[in-house]
Amino acid sequence: MKKILSAFTAVVLAFSFVSCTRTATDENSKQEKFTSSFVDLFDTASTIVAYDDSQEKYDEHYEQFYNELKRYDNLFDIYKHYDGITNLYDVNKSAAVSPVKVDSEITELLKFGKKAYELTDGKTNICFGSVLKLWHDEREWATENPEDAKLPDAGALKEASKHTNIDDLIIDEENSTVYFKDKDLQLDVGAIAKGYAVSKVAGWAQENLWSSAAISIGGNVATFGYKNNDGSTLWKIGIENPDKTAEDYLMTVNITGLSVVTSGNYQRYYTVDNKQYCHIINPDTLMPAEFMTSVSVICEDSALGDALSTGLFNMSIDDGKSLVDSMGGVEAVWVDNNYNKTYSNGFEKYINKNQE
């Protein structure tokens, strides 16, 4: 799971209903802080912190926010059909037969996926679904049958990899259709969909709902405005420590108007013969990437951060650092398999020095 626990998320909820709390802010502030948590969208635990005029106004705005996020969740779902819409499940099922008419949000997501592929030299590939499905099925089987856990068949992986060419994904923007030239191609947008949705919904919320909020959707964190709604206090976001023996965050970072996204090998994995195999699969080897334990990206666009965190996890730290340092407005921190940290050239300016 792409996961970063924010400083405002102390406990992962084990139930599906929304919990809301209200906290008074500085006496000079005209608004109060409200917090909601839920676990039923994007198959992950999420937390919203926002400032609003009253509980009634916050509840109204939160419902709008939730419904907008749910719309993206339904559109980008590759596992389930929803009545009344054509989503990525439907695209995977039918796009090899004939072009499938889709919402413009899907064509925009897939266009971004092609850009992510180019940016990461193929390390983030939304057309890698045929390979990822083999790993997903074995991981799901192992969850229910840990004693019989096994790796996907090497021959099956190799055969599936023949059907991952991103050029076989045909996007017709004018007609808003998607078509697969390869009948066995399958989309898996897990590396970009959540970040894309967070970016879109956070921007929409800033324009229509709140002036200050921190939004963590399964660890894809987006921020705008200021903590305490005071016009000056930055949001303090905690990056989860991949070393599970450590009690503290890896570090906390002070940001606003930015997103933080982490990819790691310590959240979603399964075990075969006492070895852990994470869910991030290297396109070059068709096996889980083993370059590092985690990588966290800070940038303005959560979609870009999502795509980069996967791509960087599939590169050596040196190659990833070269890529990040060549980009403007992007910073990252890598944690190697011995829990040593490597920073991009400008990352350390965000670190809360009193908390590292």
C-alpha positions as CSV (number, residue, x, y, z in Angstrom):
1,M,0.0,0.0,0.0
2,K,1.2,3.4,-0.8
3,K,1.1,4.7,2.8
4,I,2.2,7.6,4.9
5,L,0.6,8.2,8.2
6,S,0.0,11.9,8.7
7,A,0.6,13.6,12.0
8,F,-3.1,14.1,12.3
9,T,-3.9,10.4,11.9
10,A,-2.9,8.6,15.1
11,V,-5.0,5.5,14.8
12,V,-6.2,3.5,11.8
13,L,-9.9,3.0,12.3
14,A,-11.1,-0.6,12.3
15,F,-14.7,0.2,11.4
16,S,-16.4,1.6,8.3
17,F,-18.5,4.5,9.6
18,V,-17.3,8.1,9.7
19,S,-16.2,9.6,13.0
20,C,-16.2,13.3,13.4
21,T,-14.6,15.4,16.1
22,R,-14.6,19.2,16.7
23,T,-11.8,21.1,18.3
24,A,-11.8,24.8,19.1
25,T,-9.0,26.8,17.5
26,D,-7.1,29.9,18.4
27,E,-9.5,32.6,19.8
28,N,-8.6,34.9,16.9
29,S,-9.8,32.3,14.4
30,K,-13.3,32.6,13.1
31,Q,-13.5,28.9,12.3
32,E,-13.1,25.6,14.1
33,K,-11.2,22.4,13.2
34,F,-13.2,19.3,12.3
35,T,-11.9,15.8,11.6
36,S,-13.5,12.9,9.8
37,S,-12.2,9.4,9.1
38,F,-13.5,6.6,6.9
39,V,-12.3,3.4,5.3
40,D,-14.8,2.6,2.5
41,L,-13.2,4.5,-0.5
42,F,-10.2,3.4,-2.5
43,D,-10.0,0.4,-0.1
44,T,-8.0,2.3,2.4
45,A,-8.1,4.3,5.7
46,S,-8.5,8.0,5.2
47,T,-8.7,11.1,7.3
48,I,-9.8,14.7,6.6
49,V,-8.9,17.7,8.7
50,A,-10.6,21.0,7.7
51,Y,-11.6,24.3,9.2
52,D,-15.2,25.5,8.9
53,D,-17.8,27.9,10.4
54,S,-19.9,25.3,12.3
55,Q,-20.6,21.6,12.7
56,E,-23.6,22.0,10.4
57,K,-21.6,23.8,7.7
58,Y,-18.8,21.3,8.0
59,D,-21.2,18.3,7.7
60,E,-22.7,19.8,4.6
61,H,-19.2,20.4,3.0
62,Y,-17.9,17.0,4.1
63,E,-20.8,15.2,2.4
64,Q,-20.0,17.1,-0.8
65,F,-16.3,16.2,-0.5
66,Y,-17.1,12.5,0.2
67,N,-19.4,12.2,-2.7
68,E,-16.9,13.8,-5.1
69,L,-14.2,11.4,-3.9
70,K,-16.6,8.5,-4.2
71,R,-17.3,9.4,-7.8
72,Y,-13.6,9.0,-8.6
73,D,-13.4,5.8,-6.6
74,N,-16.2,4.3,-8.7
75,L,-14.8,5.5,-12.0
76,F,-11.3,4.2,-11.4
77,D,-12.3,0.8,-9.8
78,I,-10.9,-2.1,-11.9
79,Y,-12.5,-4.8,-9.8
80,K,-16.2,-3.9,-9.8
81,H,-18.9,-2.6,-12.1
82,Y,-21.3,0.2,-10.9
83,D,-24.7,0.8,-12.4
84,G,-25.1,4.0,-14.3
85,I,-21.4,4.5,-15.2
86,T,-18.7,3.1,-17.4
87,N,-15.6,2.6,-15.3
88,L,-12.2,1.0,-15.7
89,Y,-13.6,-2.5,-14.8
90,D,-15.8,-2.1,-17.9
91,V,-12.9,-0.8,-20.0
92,N,-10.8,-3.8,-19.1
93,K,-13.7,-6.1,-20.0
94,S,-14.6,-4.6,-23.3
95,A,-12.0,-2.3,-24.8
96,A,-10.2,-5.0,-26.7
97,V,-13.4,-5.7,-28.6
98,S,-14.3,-2.2,-29.6
99,P,-13.7,1.4,-28.4
100,V,-15.4,2.1,-25.0
101,K,-17.1,5.4,-24.4
102,V,-15.9,6.8,-21.0
103,D,-16.1,9.8,-18.8
104,S,-13.5,12.5,-19.6
105,E,-11.9,11.9,-16.1
106,I,-10.9,8.4,-17.3
107,T,-9.3,9.6,-20.5
108,E,-7.5,12.3,-18.5
109,L,-6.3,9.7,-16.0
110,L,-5.0,7.4,-18.7
111,K,-3.3,10.3,-20.6
112,F,-1.5,11.1,-17.3
113,G,-0.6,7.4,-17.0
114,K,1.2,7.6,-20.4
115,K,3.1,10.7,-19.2
116,A,4.1,8.8,-16.0
117,Y,5.4,5.9,-18.1
118,E,7.6,8.3,-20.1
119,L,8.8,10.2,-17.1
120,T,9.8,7.0,-15.2
121,D,11.2,5.2,-18.3
122,G,8.5,2.6,-18.0
123,K,8.9,1.9,-14.3
124,T,5.3,3.1,-13.7
125,N,3.1,1.3,-16.2
126,I,-0.6,1.5,-16.1
127,C,-0.7,-1.3,-18.8
128,F,1.0,-3.8,-16.4
129,G,-2.3,-5.3,-15.3
130,S,-1.8,-8.7,-16.7
131,V,1.3,-9.2,-14.6
132,L,0.0,-7.5,-11.5
133,K,-3.1,-9.7,-11.6
134,L,-1.0,-12.8,-11.2
135,W,0.7,-11.3,-8.2
136,H,-2.5,-10.0,-6.8
137,D,-4.2,-13.4,-7.0
138,E,-1.4,-15.2,-5.3
139,R,-1.3,-12.5,-2.5
140,E,-5.1,-12.8,-2.0
141,W,-4.8,-16.6,-1.9
142,A,-1.9,-16.4,0.7
143,T,-4.1,-14.2,2.9
144,E,-6.6,-17.0,3.3
145,N,-4.1,-19.9,2.9
146,P,-0.8,-18.8,4.4
147,E,0.6,-22.3,4.6
148,D,0.1,-22.8,0.9
149,A,1.4,-19.4,-0.2
150,K,3.5,-19.5,-3.4
151,L,4.9,-17.2,-6.1
152,P,3.3,-16.8,-9.5
153,D,4.5,-19.2,-12.1
154,A,7.6,-17.7,-13.8
155,G,6.3,-18.8,-17.3
156,A,2.9,-17.2,-16.7
157,L,4.6,-14.0,-15.6
158,K,6.8,-13.9,-18.8
159,E,3.8,-14.6,-21.0
160,A,1.7,-11.9,-19.3
161,S,4.5,-9.4,-19.7
162,K,4.1,-9.7,-23.5
163,H,0.8,-7.9,-23.1
164,T,1.9,-4.7,-21.3
165,N,2.8,-2.4,-24.2
166,I,1.5,1.0,-23.4
167,D,1.4,1.8,-27.1
168,D,-1.5,-0.7,-27.3
169,L,-3.6,1.6,-25.2
170,I,-5.4,3.9,-27.6
171,I,-7.1,7.0,-26.2
172,D,-9.4,9.0,-28.5
173,E,-9.8,12.3,-26.7
174,E,-12.2,13.8,-29.3
175,N,-14.6,10.9,-29.0
176,S,-13.7,10.1,-25.4
177,T,-13.1,6.4,-26.0
178,V,-10.5,3.9,-25.0
179,Y,-9.4,0.9,-27.1
180,F,-6.9,-1.9,-26.6
181,K,-4.9,-3.1,-29.7
182,D,-3.9,-6.1,-27.7
183,K,-6.8,-8.4,-26.6
184,D,-4.9,-9.5,-23.5
185,L,-3.9,-6.0,-22.3
186,Q,-5.3,-5.1,-18.9
187,L,-5.1,-1.7,-17.1
188,D,-4.0,-1.5,-13.4
189,V,-4.0,2.2,-12.3
190,G,-3.1,1.5,-8.7
191,A,0.1,3.5,-9.1
192,I,-1.7,6.7,-10.1
193,A,-5.4,6.6,-9.5
194,K,-5.5,7.5,-5.8
195,G,-3.0,10.3,-6.2
196,Y,-4.9,11.6,-9.2
197,A,-8.2,11.6,-7.3
198,V,-6.6,13.3,-4.3
199,S,-5.2,16.0,-6.5
200,K,-8.5,16.7,-8.2
201,V,-10.7,16.5,-5.1
202,A,-8.3,18.6,-3.0
203,G,-8.2,21.3,-5.7
204,W,-12.0,21.2,-5.9
205,A,-12.4,21.4,-2.1
206,Q,-10.1,24.4,-1.9
207,E,-12.1,26.2,-4.5
208,N,-15.5,25.3,-3.2
209,L,-15.5,24.1,0.4
210,W,-12.6,25.0,2.7
211,S,-9.7,27.5,2.9
212,S,-7.6,25.2,5.1
213,A,-7.5,21.4,5.0
214,A,-5.2,18.4,5.2
215,I,-6.5,15.4,3.3
216,S,-5.0,11.9,3.7
217,I,-6.5,9.2,1.4
218,G,-4.7,6.0,2.3
219,G,-1.5,8.0,2.8
220,N,-1.7,10.2,-0.2
221,V,-1.6,13.5,1.6
222,A,-2.6,16.9,0.2
223,T,-2.6,20.1,2.1
224,F,-3.7,23.7,1.5
225,G,-4.2,26.7,3.8
226,Y,-2.7,26.5,7.3
227,K,-3.0,24.4,10.4
228,N,-5.0,26.3,13.0
229,N,-6.4,28.4,10.1
230,D,-4.1,31.1,11.3
231,G,-2.4,32.1,8.0
232,S,1.1,31.0,9.1
233,T,1.3,27.6,10.8
234,L,2.4,24.9,8.3
235,W,0.8,21.5,8.4
236,K,3.1,19.0,10.1
237,I,2.9,15.6,8.3
238,G,4.5,12.5,9.7
239,I,6.2,10.1,7.3
240,E,5.8,6.5,8.5
241,N,9.0,4.7,9.6
242,P,9.6,1.5,7.6
243,D,11.6,0.2,10.6
244,K,8.8,-1.3,12.6
245,T,11.0,-1.6,15.7
246,A,11.2,2.2,15.8
247,E,8.5,4.0,17.9
248,D,8.6,7.3,16.1
249,Y,7.9,8.6,12.6
250,L,10.8,8.5,10.1
251,M,10.5,12.3,10.3
252,T,7.9,15.0,10.1
253,V,7.8,17.6,7.4
254,N,6.3,21.1,7.4
255,I,4.3,21.9,4.3
256,T,1.3,23.7,2.8
257,G,0.1,23.6,-0.8
258,L,2.0,20.4,-1.3
259,S,1.5,16.7,-1.2
260,V,3.4,13.8,0.3
261,V,3.3,10.3,-1.0
262,T,5.2,7.2,0.0
263,S,5.8,3.8,-1.5
264,G,7.2,1.0,0.7
265,N,7.6,-2.7,1.0
266,Y,6.4,-2.9,4.6
267,Q,2.6,-2.6,4.3
268,R,1.2,-4.8,1.5
269,Y,3.1,-8.0,1.1
270,Y,2.9,-11.7,1.6
271,T,5.3,-14.4,2.8
272,V,6.6,-17.4,1.0
273,D,9.3,-19.6,2.6
274,N,10.0,-17.0,5.2
275,K,10.6,-14.3,2.7
276,Q,8.4,-11.2,2.2
277,Y,7.2,-10.2,-1.3
278,C,5.8,-6.7,-1.6
279,H,3.1,-5.6,-4.0
280,I,5.3,-3.2,-6.1
281,I,6.5,-5.2,-9.1
282,N,9.6,-4.2,-11.1
283,P,8.7,-4.3,-14.8
284,D,12.3,-5.4,-15.6
285,T,12.3,-8.4,-13.4
286,L,8.6,-9.2,-13.0
287,M,9.4,-9.6,-9.3
288,P,9.0,-7.3,-6.3
289,A,11.5,-4.4,-6.3
290,E,14.3,-4.8,-3.8
291,F,16.3,-1.6,-4.2
292,M,15.0,0.0,-0.9
293,T,12.5,-0.1,1.9
294,S,10.6,3.1,1.1
295,V,10.7,6.3,-0.9
296,S,8.6,9.5,-0.1
297,V,8.0,12.2,-2.6
298,I,7.0,15.9,-1.9
299,C,5.6,17.9,-4.7
300,E,2.6,20.1,-5.5
301,D,0.6,17.5,-7.5
302,S,-0.4,14.3,-5.6
303,A,-0.9,12.5,-8.9
304,L,2.7,13.2,-9.9
305,G,3.9,12.2,-6.4
306,D,1.9,8.9,-6.6
307,A,3.3,8.1,-10.0
308,L,6.9,9.0,-9.0
309,S,6.9,7.1,-5.8
310,T,6.2,3.9,-7.6
311,G,8.6,4.6,-10.4
312,L,11.4,5.6,-7.9
313,F,10.8,2.4,-5.9
314,N,11.5,0.4,-9.1
315,M,14.8,2.3,-9.7
316,S,18.1,2.2,-7.8
317,I,18.5,5.0,-5.3
318,D,21.2,6.7,-7.4
319,D,19.1,6.6,-10.6
320,G,16.1,7.9,-8.7
321,K,18.0,10.7,-7.1
322,S,19.3,11.8,-10.5
323,L,15.8,11.9,-11.9
324,V,14.4,13.9,-8.9
325,D,17.3,16.3,-8.9
326,S,16.7,17.0,-12.5
327,M,13.1,18.0,-11.9
328,G,11.7,21.3,-10.5
329,G,9.4,21.3,-7.6
330,V,9.9,17.7,-6.6
331,E,11.9,16.4,-3.6
332,A,12.3,12.9,-2.2
333,V,13.8,10.8,0.6
334,W,14.9,7.2,0.2
335,V,15.3,4.6,3.0
336,D,17.5,1.7,2.0
337,N,17.3,-1.8,3.3
338,N,19.5,-0.9,6.3
339,Y,17.2,2.1,7.1
340,N,19.8,4.7,6.0
341,K,18.3,7.8,4.4
342,T,19.2,9.6,1.2
343,Y,17.8,13.0,0.4
344,S,17.3,14.8,-2.9
345,N,19.0,18.1,-3.1
346,G,16.2,20.2,-1.6
347,F,14.3,17.8,0.6
348,E,15.8,18.7,4.0
349,K,14.3,22.2,3.9
350,Y,11.0,20.7,4.6
351,I,12.1,18.6,7.7
352,N,10.8,19.6,11.1
353,K,14.2,19.7,12.7
354,N,12.8,19.5,16.2
355,Q,11.0,16.2,15.4
356,E,13.5,14.2,13.2
